[in-house]
Every structure is written in C-alpha cells, then in structure tokens.
Amino acid sequence: YSPDFNPIENAFAKLKTLLRKAAARTVEQLWRVIGESLDAFTPNECANYFAATGYDAY
C-alpha cells in the first residue's frame, strides 16, 4: 500500500485542512462544514487526483 498512489488520500488531506480552518466545535457544526467543504472539490480537481496517480480519469 502506498498513500502516494491513492487519490483518496489527497482528497482527505484537503478536507482535513478545510475542517481545521473551520474549527467546528459541535457535531452539528462539523457535519455542516463537511457538507459545505464538498463544494471546494471541483470535478476537474477530482479527475486530476486520479490522473496524477496514473489512472485514466477522462
């Protein structure tokens, strides 16, 4: 297993950064921030996560 070749690891790293910035203090706030954070991931960015690991993303 190599996290460098797993596109979900890159997405999780970005999500964790966004969650730290939001500093949600309750479960309800955390779920709200997670939902809002999904808008930060564009379809093109997600395709690039896969393309960077050698997968055919298109």
N, CA, C and O atoms as a GROMACS GRO file, in nm:
protein
  232
    1TYR      N    1   0.084  -0.119   0.000
    1TYR     CA    2   0.000   0.000   0.000
    1TYR      C    3   0.087   0.124   0.000
    1TYR      O    4   0.182   0.134   0.078
    2SER      N    5   0.056   0.218  -0.088
    2SER     CA    6   0.129   0.344  -0.094
    2SER      C    7   0.029   0.458  -0.099
    2SER      O    8  -0.044   0.472  -0.198
    3PRO      N    9   0.023   0.541   0.005
    3PRO     CA   10  -0.072   0.653   0.005
    3PRO      C   11  -0.049   0.750  -0.110
    3PRO      O   12  -0.141   0.820  -0.153
    4ASP      N   13   0.075   0.755  -0.161
    4ASP     CA   14   0.104   0.846  -0.271
    4ASP      C   15   0.029   0.809  -0.398
    4ASP      O   16   0.005   0.894  -0.484
    5PHE      N   17  -0.008   0.682  -0.412
    5PHE     CA   18  -0.079   0.637  -0.530
    5PHE      C   19  -0.227   0.616  -0.506
    5PHE      O   20  -0.296   0.555  -0.588
    6ASN      N   21  -0.277   0.665  -0.396
    6ASN     CA   22  -0.418   0.652  -0.362
    6ASN      C   23  -0.482   0.790  -0.366
    6ASN      O   24  -0.458   0.871  -0.277
    7PRO      N   25  -0.564   0.818  -0.468
    7PRO     CA   26  -0.619   0.953  -0.484
    7PRO      C   27  -0.704   0.999  -0.366
    7PRO      O   28  -0.713   1.119  -0.341
    8ILE      N   29  -0.765   0.907  -0.294
    8ILE     CA   30  -0.850   0.949  -0.182
    8ILE      C   31  -0.767   1.013  -0.071
    8ILE      O   32  -0.817   1.097   0.003
    9GLU      N   33  -0.640   0.974  -0.059
    9GLU     CA   34  -0.553   1.033   0.043
    9GLU      C   35  -0.532   1.182   0.018
    9GLU      O   36  -0.529   1.262   0.112
   10ASN      N   37  -0.518   1.220  -0.109
   10ASN     CA   38  -0.503   1.362  -0.144
   10ASN      C   39  -0.631   1.439  -0.113
   10ASN      O   40  -0.626   1.551  -0.061
   11ALA      N   41  -0.743   1.380  -0.143
   11ALA     CA   42  -0.871   1.445  -0.115
   11ALA      C   43  -0.893   1.458   0.036
   11ALA      O   44  -0.939   1.562   0.083
   12PHE      N   45  -0.860   1.354   0.112
   12PHE     CA   46  -0.873   1.361   0.258
   12PHE      C   47  -0.782   1.467   0.317
   12PHE      O   48  -0.820   1.536   0.412
   13ALA      N   49  -0.662   1.482   0.263
   13ALA     CA   50  -0.569   1.584   0.313
   13ALA      C   51  -0.629   1.723   0.295
   13ALA      O   52  -0.621   1.806   0.385
   14LYS      N   53  -0.689   1.747   0.180
   14LYS     CA   54  -0.752   1.877   0.156
   14LYS      C   55  -0.871   1.896   0.249
   14LYS      O   56  -0.890   2.003   0.307
   15LEU      N   57  -0.953   1.792   0.264
   15LEU     CA   58  -1.070   1.800   0.351
   15LEU      C   59  -1.028   1.829   0.495
   15LEU      O   60  -1.089   1.912   0.562
   16LYS      N   61  -0.924   1.760   0.543
   16LYS     CA   62  -0.878   1.784   0.680
   16LYS      C   63  -0.830   1.927   0.699
   16LYS      O   64  -0.852   1.986   0.804
   17THR      N   65  -0.764   1.983   0.598
   17THR     CA   66  -0.720   2.123   0.606
   17THR      C   67  -0.840   2.216   0.617
   17THR      O   68  -0.839   2.309   0.698
   18LEU      N   69  -0.941   2.192   0.537
   18LEU     CA   70  -1.062   2.276   0.542
   18LEU      C   71  -1.133   2.263   0.676
   18LEU      O   72  -1.183   2.362   0.729
   19LEU      N   73  -1.137   2.143   0.730
   19LEU     CA   74  -1.203   2.122   0.860
   19LEU      C   75  -1.126   2.190   0.973
   19LEU      O   76  -1.187   2.244   1.065
   20ARG      N   77  -0.995   2.186   0.966
   20ARG     CA   78  -0.916   2.254   1.070
   20ARG      C   79  -0.941   2.404   1.066
   20ARG      O   80  -0.953   2.468   1.170
   21LYS      N   81  -0.947   2.461   0.945
   21LYS     CA   82  -0.973   2.605   0.931
   21LYS      C   83  -1.108   2.643   0.989
   21LYS      O   84  -1.122   2.748   1.051
   22ALA      N   85  -1.207   2.558   0.970
   22ALA     CA   86  -1.342   2.589   1.015
   22ALA      C   87  -1.354   2.580   1.167
   22ALA      O   88  -1.436   2.650   1.227
   23ALA      N   89  -1.274   2.496   1.229
   23ALA     CA   90  -1.272   2.481   1.375
   23ALA      C   91  -1.411   2.458   1.435
   23ALA      O   92  -1.448   2.522   1.533
   24ALA      N   93  -1.486   2.366   1.375
   24ALA     CA   94  -1.619   2.332   1.428
   24ALA      C   95  -1.605   2.272   1.566
   24ALA      O   96  -1.515   2.192   1.592
   25ARG      N   97  -1.696   2.310   1.656
   25ARG     CA   98  -1.687   2.266   1.795
   25ARG      C   99  -1.799   2.172   1.838
   25ARG      O  100  -1.797   2.121   1.950
   26THR      N  101  -1.896   2.150   1.752
   26THR     CA  102  -2.003   2.056   1.783
   26THR      C  103  -2.019   1.960   1.666
   26THR      O  104  -1.971   1.986   1.556
   27VAL      N  105  -2.085   1.849   1.691
   27VAL     CA  106  -2.108   1.751   1.585
   27VAL      C  107  -2.191   1.814   1.473
   27VAL      O  108  -2.164   1.791   1.355
   28GLU      N  109  -2.292   1.891   1.510
   28GLU     CA  110  -2.377   1.955   1.409
   28GLU      C  111  -2.296   2.051   1.322
   28GLU      O  112  -2.311   2.053   1.200
   29GLN      N  113  -2.209   2.130   1.385
   29GLN     CA  114  -2.124   2.221   1.308
   29GLN      C  115  -2.030   2.143   1.216
   29GLN      O  116  -2.008   2.182   1.101
   30LEU      N  117  -1.977   2.034   1.267
   30LEU     CA  118  -1.885   1.954   1.187
   30LEU      C  119  -1.953   1.899   1.063
   30LEU      O  120  -1.898   1.907   0.954
   31TRP      N  121  -2.073   1.844   1.078
   31TRP     CA  122  -2.146   1.792   0.961
   31TRP      C  123  -2.178   1.903   0.862
   31TRP      O  124  -2.170   1.882   0.741
   32ARG      N  125  -2.214   2.020   0.912
   32ARG     CA  126  -2.243   2.133   0.823
   32ARG      C  127  -2.118   2.172   0.744
   32ARG      O  128  -2.124   2.193   0.623
   33VAL      N  129  -2.005   2.181   0.814
   33VAL     CA  130  -1.880   2.220   0.748
   33VAL      C  131  -1.836   2.114   0.647
   33VAL      O  132  -1.786   2.148   0.540
   34ILE      N  133  -1.855   1.987   0.679
   34ILE     CA  134  -1.820   1.882   0.584
   34ILE      C  135  -1.902   1.899   0.456
   34ILE      O  136  -1.847   1.893   0.346
   35GLY      N  137  -2.032   1.921   0.471
   35GLY     CA  138  -2.118   1.941   0.353
   35GLY      C  139  -2.077   2.061   0.272
   35GLY      O  140  -2.073   2.056   0.149
   36GLU      N  141  -2.045   2.170   0.340
   36GLU     CA  142  -2.004   2.292   0.270
   36GLU      C  143  -1.867   2.274   0.204
   36GLU      O  144  -1.841   2.331   0.098
   37SER      N  145  -1.781   2.195   0.265
   37SER     CA  146  -1.646   2.175   0.212
   37SER      C  147  -1.647   2.097   0.081
   37SER      O  148  -1.554   2.110   0.001
   38LEU      N  149  -1.748   2.017   0.059
   38LEU     CA  150  -1.754   1.938  -0.065
   38LEU      C  151  -1.758   2.028  -0.187
   38LEU      O  152  -1.713   1.988  -0.295
   39ASP      N  153  -1.811   2.148  -0.172
   39ASP     CA  154  -1.814   2.242  -0.284
   39ASP      C  155  -1.674   2.288  -0.324
   39ASP      O  156  -1.655   2.339  -0.435
   40ALA      N  157  -1.576   2.270  -0.236
   40ALA     CA  158  -1.440   2.311  -0.266
   40ALA      C  159  -1.370   2.214  -0.360
   40ALA      O  160  -1.262   2.244  -0.411
   41PHE      N  161  -1.430   2.098  -0.385
   41PHE     CA  162  -1.373   1.997  -0.473
   41PHE      C  163  -1.443   2.004  -0.608
   41PHE      O  164  -1.558   1.962  -0.622
   42THR      N  165  -1.373   2.058  -0.708
   42THR     CA  166  -1.432   2.067  -0.841
   42THR      C  167  -1.419   1.932  -0.912
   42THR      O  168  -1.332   1.852  -0.878
   43PRO      N  169  -1.506   1.905  -1.009
   43PRO     CA  170  -1.493   1.780  -1.084
   43PRO      C  171  -1.355   1.767  -1.150
   43PRO      O  172  -1.298   1.658  -1.155
   44ASN      N  173  -1.303   1.878  -1.201
   44ASN     CA  174  -1.172   1.874  -1.265
   44ASN      C  175  -1.062   1.839  -1.165
   44ASN      O  176  -0.972   1.761  -1.195
   45GLU      N  177  -1.070   1.896  -1.046
   45GLU     CA  178  -0.972   1.864  -0.941
   45GLU      C  179  -0.977   1.716  -0.905
   45GLU      O  180  -0.872   1.653  -0.891
   46CYS      N  181  -1.095   1.662  -0.891
   46CYS     CA  182  -1.110   1.520  -0.859
   46CYS      C  183  -1.052   1.432  -0.970
   46CYS      O  184  -0.986   1.332  -0.942
   47ALA      N  185  -1.076   1.470  -1.094
   47ALA     CA  186  -1.019   1.396  -1.206
   47ALA      C  187  -0.867   1.403  -1.203
   47ALA      O  188  -0.799   1.306  -1.235
   48ASN      N  189  -0.814   1.519  -1.165
   48ASN     CA  190  -0.668   1.535  -1.157
   48ASN      C  191  -0.607   1.448  -1.048
   48ASN      O  192  -0.494   1.401  -1.062
   49TYR      N  193  -0.680   1.427  -0.938
   49TYR     CA  194  -0.630   1.337  -0.834
   49TYR      C  195  -0.604   1.199  -0.893
   49TYR      O  196  -0.502   1.137  -0.865
   50PHE      N  197  -0.698   1.152  -0.973
   50PHE     CA  198  -0.683   1.021  -1.035
   50PHE      C  199  -0.574   1.022  -1.143
   50PHE      O  200  -0.493   0.930  -1.150
   51ALA      N  201  -0.573   1.126  -1.225
   51ALA     CA  202  -0.475   1.134  -1.333
   51ALA      C  203  -0.333   1.137  -1.278
   51ALA      O  204  -0.242   1.079  -1.338
   52ALA      N  205  -0.311   1.204  -1.165
   52ALA     CA  206  -0.178   1.215  -1.106
   52ALA      C  207  -0.125   1.080  -1.058
   52ALA      O  208  -0.004   1.064  -1.041
   53THR      N  209  -0.213   0.985  -1.036
   53THR     CA  210  -0.170   0.853  -0.990
   53THR      C  211  -0.159   0.752  -1.104
   53THR      O  212  -0.127   0.636  -1.082
   54GLY      N  213  -0.186   0.798  -1.226
   54GLY     CA  214  -0.173   0.709  -1.340
   54GLY      C  215  -0.302   0.648  -1.389
   54GLY      O  216  -0.302   0.574  -1.488
   55TYR      N  217  -0.413   0.676  -1.321
   55TYR     CA  218  -0.542   0.626  -1.366
   55TYR      C  219  -0.594   0.710  -1.481
   55TYR      O  220  -0.564   0.829  -1.490
   56ASP      N  221  -0.670   0.648  -1.569
   56ASP     CA  222  -0.734   0.722  -1.677
   56ASP      C  223  -0.858   0.790  -1.620
   56ASP      O  224  -0.959   0.724  -1.596
   57ALA      N  225  -0.850   0.918  -1.600
   57ALA     CA  226  -0.958   0.991  -1.534
   57ALA      C  227  -1.058   1.051  -1.632
   57ALA      O  228  -1.159   1.108  -1.590
   58TYR      N  229  -1.032   1.039  -1.761
   58TYR     CA  230  -1.121   1.105  -1.856
   58TYR      C  231  -1.186   1.007  -1.944
   58TYR      O  232  -1.265   1.046  -2.031
   0.00000   0.00000   0.00000
